[in-house]
Amino acid sequence: MKKSWVYILLCSDGTFYTGCTTNLKQRIEQHREGLFGGYTAKRRPLKLVWYEEFRDINNAIDMERKIKKWSQAKKRALIKGDFDTISKLAKSKN
C-alpha cells in the first residue's frame, strides 16, 4: 500500500482545512502557492498544524471525512493531542 496522510491547515482567518494526500510536502506547497482554487486559496497564508500518516489510503480518506465533520473545538483538541477532550466532546454529542 502507498503511504498517505491526513492533515489540518490553519488558515489566515482562523478556520481549519482538512485534507488527504499521498505526498504531504508537495500538497502543502500547492496549498501555500494557491494552486487550488477554493477554500484555502482565499485564506492564505496557511500553516500546517497537524498530520497523521496512514499505510492505507482508504483509512486516511475515512479519517479525513470524520475530521471534516468535527467541531472547531474537537479539531483544536486533536491538534494539541488532547484525547481526553476529544472523548468528552464526542460524548457530549450523544
N, C-alpha and C positions, 0 to 999 in steps of 0.2 A: 504493500500500500504506500501511496505517496503521502508524505507529511503535509499537514495543513495546520492553519492557525485560525483562531477566533481572536478578534482584537476589539478594543474600545478606544476611540479617539475622543479627546476633549476638544470641543470646538470653541472658537473665539467668543461665542455668545453664551457659553456655559453649559450647552447641551452636549449630549454624548451621541456618537455614531458607532454602531456595532457592525462589524463585517467579518467576512471569512475569506481566506485566500490560501493558495499553495506556495506563495512566495511573499513572505511578510515584508521584507526590506523593500522590494520593488513596489508592492501595493501601497505602502505608506508614502513612498516618494511620489507615486502617481497622485495620491490624495493631496499631498503638500503642494504639488505643482498645479493642481486644479484641473487635471486631465479628464476627470469625470464630471460631467455636468450634474447639477442636482444639489443635494443636501450639503455635502462638505465643500464644494466649490465656492459656495456663497458664505461659508463660515470659517474661512482661513484667517489667521494661522491655526494649525491643528497640532495637538500633542498626543502622542501615543501614551496612554496611561495604564493599559492592561493588555495582556495577551496570554493565550494558553495554546500549547502545541498538542495536536492530535495525530495519531497514526492512521486514522481512517477519516477520510473527507466526510463521510456520512455522519459520523459522530460530531464533527466540527459544525456541520450545517445544522444538526439538531440543536446543539448548544447555542449557536448564533440565533436561531429562531426563538429559543427560550429567553435569552437575554433581551432581545428586542421587545419582548412583552413586559419586561420588568419595569418597575418604577425607578425614578432617578435615585431615590434613597437606596434601593436594593443594589443598583449599579455602583453607587459610591461605596457601599459596604464590600462588594466584590473587589473593587479596585484596591481597597485598604486591606483586603484579606480577612475581613471581619465576618467569619462564617456564623458566629452566634447571632449577629444582627440579621444576616440573610435568613436564617432559620426563623427568627422571630417575625420578620416581615412576611415570610411565606405563610406562617401560621395565622397571622392576623387577617389574612385574606379569606380564610375559611369561616 
